[in-house]
Structures are given as C-alpha cells and as structure tokens.
C-alpha cells in the first residue's frame, strides 16, 4: 500500500517520464487521482490516460519503458487494446490507457485532471466530448428484469446449476435493485462512479445497504436471497402476483 502523497508523486513522475519521451502530449489523472482527490487513500490505485503524439500509440503500448524508468514493473497484463493493469515493485497499482488526442473525442469518460500537458494543449482536454450515459431506466423495466432474473435463476437452482443460479439471483437481479435504489431512498452526497453503480453504495444509500447481506447470502443461500429480493420489490413497487407466486413456489423446498 502507498500513501496518498506517494501516489500523487508517482503520477507526477509518470508525467515527467512522458514529457521526456519526446512524444508525450498530456497525462490525465482519473477518479481518485483526478478530480476526486478528496477520496484518495492508501487503497487507491492510479487511473490515468497517457495522451501521445499521432502515430506513437503503438510504441507506448508495446514498450512500457516510459513506466519502468519510473519504477521497476512487478506485473502487468494488457486488459484492453488501449492499455494495461500494472503493479510496480513498490506496490503501487495502476490502470491506464494510451490514446492519441483525436481518440478522446470518440470515447466517454468521467472528467479528469491534467497532471501534465504540452503548453499548446487546451485545458479542456481532460473534459469528455461524450459524457457517460447512465440514463435512468423505466421502473417497470427494472422491476421486470429483477423478477425474471429471480425466476430463471431459481429454475437453474432446481436443475442443480447452483453457480448460474447464484449469478442470476445475487448478481443480475441485485444489479437491478441497485438501479432502483434512488426510487426508495434519497441518495446521500458521495462520489458517484458513472460507470459502476456499486461504488460507494454504502455511503450513498446507507439504509438500503443494510439489506444487502439478505440479498447476497452466498452460494448456499439462493432461496433466501431470492425471497429477500422479492420481498423488497413487493414492499416498494407494483409486482405482478402471478410471477411472485411462481418465484415463491420455486423457493419452496
């Protein structure tokens, strides 16, 4: 683990290395090392975009010397066509992507912080042209998805496919409960991740979060988890009695 100061220092060092490469354009810090520095702590990792000159993206992805010069690399793997997840030898973990400037105009990302840039680069580079789209789905669709995921999952459970059942009940159906959270509880101030609704859920929806242990009972508890999720839906939304009856029948051992 690294202190917040060590994390910021490492990101600044990466910016210097990028500048010294001769083909760097900018370094954009994201998340807790971007515009949300207030939540930076010892469990944070370095999320960043390295922006490079036209035609240079491939060499920065194929040769990570611009990072190993800062600190030896203990482990890395290419998790996307654009970048890596990487662990430095001193325990600092980072996830990054390399882009050429025109590419940023075509991808959604949360606004970041310019750690370093060439003098001619506009400050607006760290602001997305395409903002992440998490439009609220209709309640009827979310409830319907949750109910049918429960039903399908319980069928898998009856068939002996417990792993698949667990995913349908305690993952897919639960995701729809998370999407419905702001319909049953006022969201508290917290840093909301526009790409991952589960992030900081306990701080954003503390009352609903207390029910999560019932919704996520684990591999051996699909029946009680399904009944808990069904009960939540019935308490807060209109639920078709026939599908509710069918779900309960599947839960009856």
C-alpha positions as a Markdown table, in Angstrom:
| # | Residue | x | y | z |
|---|---|---|---|---|
| 1 | Unk | 0.0 | 0.0 | 0.0 |
| 2 | Unk | 1.1 | 3.6 | -0.7 |
| 3 | Unk | 0.2 | 6.8 | 1.0 |
| 4 | Unk | -1.7 | 9.5 | -1.0 |
| 5 | Unk | 1.4 | 11.6 | -1.2 |
| 6 | Unk | 3.3 | 8.6 | -2.7 |
| 7 | Unk | 0.6 | 8.0 | -5.2 |
| 8 | Unk | 0.5 | 11.7 | -6.3 |
| 9 | Unk | 4.3 | 11.7 | -6.5 |
| 10 | Unk | 4.3 | 8.6 | -8.7 |
| 11 | Unk | 1.7 | 10.1 | -11.0 |
| 12 | Unk | 3.8 | 13.3 | -11.3 |
| 13 | Unk | 6.8 | 11.1 | -12.1 |
| 14 | Unk | 4.9 | 9.4 | -14.8 |
| 15 | Unk | 4.1 | 12.8 | -16.2 |
| 16 | Unk | 7.8 | 13.7 | -16.2 |
| 17 | Unk | 8.7 | 10.5 | -18.0 |
| 18 | Unk | 6.0 | 11.1 | -20.6 |
| 19 | Unk | 7.4 | 14.6 | -21.2 |
| 20 | Unk | 10.9 | 13.3 | -21.5 |
| 21 | Unk | 9.9 | 10.7 | -24.1 |
| 22 | Unk | 9.5 | 13.4 | -26.7 |
| 23 | Unk | 6.2 | 12.0 | -27.9 |
| 24 | Unk | 4.0 | 12.8 | -24.9 |
| 25 | Unk | 1.1 | 15.2 | -25.3 |
| 26 | Unk | -0.6 | 15.0 | -21.9 |
| 27 | Unk | -1.3 | 12.9 | -18.8 |
| 28 | Unk | -4.8 | 12.9 | -17.4 |
| 29 | Unk | -5.5 | 11.6 | -13.9 |
| 30 | Unk | -8.8 | 10.0 | -13.4 |
| 31 | Unk | -11.0 | 9.0 | -10.4 |
| 32 | Unk | -9.3 | 9.5 | -7.0 |
| 33 | Unk | -6.2 | 10.9 | -8.7 |
| 34 | Unk | -8.3 | 13.1 | -11.0 |
| 35 | Unk | -11.0 | 15.5 | -9.9 |
| 36 | Unk | -11.8 | 13.4 | -6.7 |
| 37 | Unk | -8.6 | 13.8 | -4.8 |
| 38 | Unk | -10.6 | 14.2 | -1.6 |
| 39 | Unk | -11.2 | 10.4 | -1.5 |
| 40 | Unk | -7.6 | 9.4 | -2.3 |
| 41 | Unk | -6.3 | 7.0 | 0.3 |
| 42 | Unk | -3.9 | 4.1 | 0.8 |
| 43 | Unk | -6.2 | 1.7 | -1.1 |
| 44 | Unk | -6.5 | 3.8 | -4.2 |
| 45 | Unk | -4.8 | 3.0 | -7.4 |
| 46 | Unk | -3.6 | 5.2 | -10.3 |
| 47 | Unk | -6.1 | 5.6 | -13.1 |
| 48 | Unk | -4.8 | 7.6 | -16.0 |
| 49 | Unk | -4.8 | 8.3 | -19.7 |
| 50 | Unk | -1.5 | 8.9 | -21.4 |
| 51 | Unk | -2.0 | 11.0 | -24.5 |
| 52 | Unk | 0.7 | 10.7 | -27.1 |
| 53 | Unk | 1.6 | 12.2 | -30.4 |
| 54 | Unk | 0.0 | 11.0 | -33.7 |
| 55 | Unk | 1.3 | 7.6 | -34.8 |
| 56 | Unk | 3.0 | 6.9 | -31.5 |
| 57 | Unk | 0.3 | 5.0 | -29.6 |
| 58 | Unk | 1.6 | 1.6 | -30.7 |
| 59 | Unk | 5.1 | 2.1 | -29.4 |
| 60 | Unk | 3.9 | 3.3 | -26.0 |
| 61 | Unk | 1.7 | 0.2 | -25.6 |
| 62 | Unk | 4.3 | -2.2 | -26.9 |
| 63 | Unk | 7.2 | -0.8 | -24.9 |
| 64 | Unk | 6.5 | 0.2 | -21.3 |
| 65 | Unk | 9.9 | 1.6 | -20.7 |
| 66 | Unk | 8.3 | 5.0 | -20.1 |
| 67 | Unk | 6.8 | 3.5 | -16.9 |
| 68 | Unk | 9.6 | 1.1 | -15.9 |
| 69 | Unk | 12.0 | 4.0 | -15.9 |
| 70 | Unk | 10.0 | 5.5 | -13.1 |
| 71 | Unk | 9.9 | 2.3 | -11.1 |
| 72 | Unk | 10.5 | -1.4 | -12.0 |
| 73 | Unk | 7.4 | -3.3 | -13.0 |
| 74 | Unk | 6.5 | -6.4 | -11.0 |
| 75 | Unk | 3.5 | -7.5 | -13.1 |
| 76 | Unk | 1.3 | -6.2 | -15.9 |
| 77 | Unk | -1.2 | -7.5 | -18.4 |
| 78 | Unk | -2.9 | -5.9 | -21.4 |
| 79 | Unk | -6.5 | -5.7 | -20.3 |
| 80 | Unk | -7.7 | -3.8 | -23.4 |
| 81 | Unk | -6.5 | -2.8 | -26.8 |
| 82 | Unk | -5.6 | 0.6 | -25.3 |
| 83 | Unk | -3.8 | -0.2 | -22.1 |
| 84 | Unk | -2.8 | -2.3 | -19.1 |
| 85 | Unk | -3.3 | -3.1 | -15.4 |
| 86 | Unk | 0.1 | -2.9 | -13.8 |
| 87 | Unk | 1.8 | -3.4 | -10.4 |
| 88 | Unk | 5.0 | -1.6 | -9.7 |
| 89 | Unk | 7.6 | -3.4 | -7.5 |
| 90 | Unk | 6.9 | -0.9 | -4.6 |
| 91 | Unk | 3.2 | -2.0 | -4.5 |
| 92 | Unk | 1.6 | 0.9 | -6.4 |
| 93 | Unk | -1.1 | -0.4 | -8.7 |
| 94 | Unk | -2.3 | 1.4 | -11.8 |
| 95 | Unk | -4.8 | 1.0 | -14.6 |
| 96 | Unk | -4.2 | 3.1 | -17.7 |
| 97 | Unk | -4.9 | 3.6 | -21.4 |
| 98 | Unk | -2.9 | 5.2 | -24.1 |
| 99 | Unk | -4.6 | 7.4 | -26.6 |
| 100 | Unk | -3.8 | 9.8 | -29.4 |
| 101 | Unk | -5.6 | 13.1 | -29.0 |
| 102 | Unk | -8.4 | 12.6 | -31.6 |
| 103 | Unk | -9.5 | 9.3 | -30.0 |
| 104 | Unk | -10.6 | 11.2 | -26.9 |
| 105 | Unk | -13.3 | 12.9 | -28.9 |
| 106 | Unk | -14.9 | 9.5 | -29.5 |
| 107 | Unk | -14.9 | 7.8 | -26.1 |
| 108 | Unk | -17.0 | 8.5 | -23.0 |
| 109 | Unk | -15.0 | 9.1 | -19.7 |
| 110 | Unk | -15.5 | 10.9 | -16.5 |
| 111 | Unk | -13.8 | 14.3 | -16.4 |
| 112 | Unk | -10.2 | 14.1 | -15.3 |
| 113 | Unk | -7.3 | 16.3 | -14.1 |
| 114 | Unk | -4.4 | 17.4 | -16.3 |
| 115 | Unk | -1.3 | 16.2 | -14.4 |
| 116 | Unk | 1.0 | 17.3 | -17.2 |
| 117 | Unk | 0.5 | 18.7 | -20.7 |
| 118 | Unk | 2.4 | 20.3 | -23.5 |
| 119 | Unk | 2.0 | 24.1 | -23.5 |
| 120 | Unk | -0.2 | 24.1 | -26.6 |
| 121 | Unk | -2.7 | 21.6 | -25.2 |
| 122 | Unk | -6.0 | 23.1 | -24.1 |
| 123 | Unk | -7.1 | 22.5 | -20.5 |
| 124 | Unk | -10.4 | 21.2 | -21.9 |
| 125 | Unk | -8.6 | 18.0 | -23.0 |
| 126 | Unk | -9.4 | 16.4 | -19.6 |
| 127 | Unk | -13.2 | 17.0 | -20.2 |
| 128 | Unk | -15.0 | 14.4 | -22.3 |
| 129 | Unk | -16.7 | 15.3 | -25.6 |
| 130 | Unk | -19.0 | 12.3 | -25.0 |
| 131 | Unk | -20.2 | 12.0 | -21.4 |
| 132 | Unk | -21.0 | 8.7 | -19.8 |
| 133 | Unk | -24.7 | 7.8 | -20.3 |
| 134 | Unk | -26.4 | 6.2 | -17.4 |
| 135 | Unk | -29.9 | 7.3 | -18.2 |
| 136 | Unk | -32.4 | 6.0 | -15.6 |
| 137 | Unk | -34.3 | 3.0 | -17.0 |
| 138 | Unk | -38.1 | 2.8 | -16.5 |
| 139 | Unk | -39.1 | 1.4 | -13.2 |
| 140 | Unk | -41.3 | -1.2 | -14.9 |
| 141 | Unk | -38.4 | -2.5 | -16.9 |
| 142 | Unk | -36.1 | -2.6 | -13.9 |
| 143 | Unk | -38.6 | -4.5 | -11.8 |
| 144 | Unk | -39.4 | -6.8 | -14.6 |
| 145 | Unk | -35.8 | -7.6 | -15.2 |
| 146 | Unk | -35.2 | -8.3 | -11.5 |
| 147 | Unk | -38.3 | -10.6 | -11.2 |
| 148 | Unk | -37.5 | -12.6 | -14.3 |
| 149 | Unk | -33.8 | -13.0 | -13.3 |
| 150 | Unk | -35.1 | -14.4 | -10.0 |
| 151 | Unk | -37.4 | -16.8 | -11.8 |
| 152 | Unk | -34.7 | -18.0 | -14.3 |
| 153 | Unk | -32.1 | -18.3 | -11.5 |
| 154 | Unk | -34.4 | -20.4 | -9.3 |
| 155 | Unk | -35.0 | -22.7 | -12.3 |
| 156 | Unk | -31.3 | -23.1 | -12.6 |
| 157 | Unk | -31.1 | -23.8 | -8.9 |
| 158 | Unk | -33.7 | -26.5 | -9.2 |
| 159 | Unk | -31.8 | -28.0 | -12.1 |
| 160 | Unk | -28.7 | -28.2 | -9.9 |
| 161 | Unk | -26.9 | -25.3 | -11.7 |
| 162 | Unk | -26.1 | -23.5 | -8.5 |
| 163 | Unk | -23.4 | -21.3 | -9.9 |
| 164 | Unk | -25.6 | -20.0 | -12.7 |
| 165 | Unk | -28.4 | -19.6 | -10.2 |
| 166 | Unk | -26.2 | -17.5 | -7.9 |
| 167 | Unk | -25.3 | -15.2 | -10.7 |
| 168 | Unk | -28.9 | -14.7 | -11.8 |
| 169 | Unk | -30.2 | -14.1 | -8.3 |
| 170 | Unk | -27.4 | -12.5 | -6.4 |
| 171 | Unk | -25.8 | -10.6 | -9.2 |
| 172 | Unk | -28.1 | -9.9 | -12.2 |
| 173 | Unk | -31.3 | -9.3 | -10.1 |
| 174 | Unk | -29.3 | -7.5 | -7.5 |
| 175 | Unk | -27.9 | -5.1 | -10.1 |
| 176 | Unk | -31.5 | -4.0 | -10.8 |
| 177 | Unk | -32.1 | -3.4 | -7.1 |
| 178 | Unk | -29.1 | -1.1 | -7.1 |
| 179 | Unk | -30.6 | 0.7 | -10.1 |
| 180 | Unk | -33.8 | 1.2 | -8.2 |
| 181 | Unk | -32.2 | 2.5 | -5.1 |
| 182 | Unk | -32.9 | 6.2 | -5.8 |
| 183 | Unk | -36.6 | 5.4 | -6.1 |
| 184 | Unk | -36.8 | 4.2 | -2.5 |
| 185 | Unk | -34.1 | 6.3 | -0.7 |
| 186 | Unk | -32.7 | 9.7 | -1.1 |
| 187 | Unk | -29.1 | 9.5 | -2.3 |
| 188 | Unk | -26.5 | 10.8 | 0.1 |
| 189 | Unk | -23.6 | 13.0 | -1.0 |
| 190 | Unk | -20.7 | 10.8 | -2.2 |
| 191 | Unk | -18.5 | 10.4 | -5.2 |
| 192 | Unk | -20.7 | 8.6 | -7.7 |
| 193 | Unk | -19.0 | 6.4 | -10.2 |
| 194 | Unk | -20.7 | 7.0 | -13.6 |
| 195 | Unk | -19.6 | 3.5 | -14.8 |
| 196 | Unk | -20.1 | 1.3 | -11.7 |
| 197 | Unk | -23.2 | 1.9 | -9.6 |
| 198 | Unk | -22.0 | -0.4 | -6.8 |
| 199 | Unk | -19.1 | 2.0 | -6.0 |
| 200 | Unk | -19.6 | 3.7 | -2.6 |
| 201 | Unk | -23.1 | 2.4 | -2.5 |
| 202 | Unk | -23.0 | 2.0 | 1.3 |
| 203 | Unk | -22.3 | 5.8 | 1.7 |
| 204 | Unk | -24.8 | 6.8 | -1.0 |
| 205 | Unk | -27.7 | 4.6 | 0.2 |
| 206 | Unk | -27.0 | 3.6 | 3.8 |
| 207 | Unk | -30.5 | 2.4 | 4.7 |
| 208 | Unk | -30.8 | 0.1 | 1.7 |
| 209 | Unk | -27.2 | -1.1 | 2.2 |
| 210 | Unk | -28.2 | -2.6 | 5.5 |
| 211 | Unk | -30.3 | -5.1 | 3.5 |
| 212 | Unk | -27.5 | -6.2 | 1.2 |
| 213 | Unk | -26.5 | -9.2 | 3.4 |
| 214 | Unk | -30.0 | -10.6 | 2.9 |
| 215 | Unk | -29.8 | -10.1 | -0.9 |
| 216 | Unk | -26.3 | -11.6 | -1.0 |
| 217 | Unk | -26.3 | -14.7 | 1.2 |
| 218 | Unk | -23.8 | -16.6 | -0.9 |
| 219 | Unk | -23.6 | -19.8 | -2.9 |
| 220 | Unk | -25.6 | -21.9 | -0.5 |
| 221 | Unk | -28.4 | -19.4 | 0.1 |
| 222 | Unk | -30.1 | -18.7 | -3.2 |
| 223 | Unk | -33.6 | -19.4 | -1.9 |
| 224 | Unk | -33.5 | -16.9 | 1.0 |
| 225 | Unk | -31.7 | -14.3 | -1.2 |
| 226 | Unk | -34.4 | -14.6 | -3.9 |
| 227 | Unk | -37.2 | -14.3 | -1.3 |
| 228 | Unk | -35.5 | -11.2 | 0.3 |
| 229 | Unk | -35.2 | -9.5 | -3.1 |
| 230 | Unk | -38.8 | -10.4 | -4.0 |
| 231 | Unk | -40.0 | -9.0 | -0.7 |
| 232 | Unk | -38.1 | -5.8 | -1.3 |
| 233 | Unk | -39.7 | -5.4 | -4.7 |
| 234 | Unk | -43.2 | -6.1 | -3.3 |
| 235 | Unk | -42.7 | -3.5 | -0.5 |
| 236 | Unk | -41.7 | -0.7 | -2.8 |
| 237 | Unk | -43.1 | -1.4 | -6.3 |
| 238 | Unk | -46.1 | -3.0 | -8.0 |
| 239 | Unk | -45.3 | -6.6 | -8.6 |
| 240 | Unk | -47.4 | -9.0 | -10.7 |
| 241 | Unk | -48.9 | -11.5 | -8.2 |
| 242 | Unk | -48.5 | -14.4 | -10.7 |
| 243 | Unk | -44.8 | -14.1 | -11.1 |
| 244 | Unk | -44.4 | -13.5 | -7.4 |
| 245 | Unk | -46.3 | -16.7 | -6.8 |
| 246 | Unk | -44.2 | -18.6 | -9.3 |
| 247 | Unk | -41.0 | -17.4 | -7.6 |
| 248 | Unk | -42.2 | -18.5 | -4.2 |
| 249 | Unk | -43.2 | -21.9 | -5.4 |
| 250 | Unk | -39.7 | -22.4 | -6.8 |
| 251 | Unk | -38.3 | -21.4 | -3.4 |
| 252 | Unk | -40.4 | -24.0 | -1.6 |
| 253 | Unk | -38.2 | -26.9 | -0.8 |
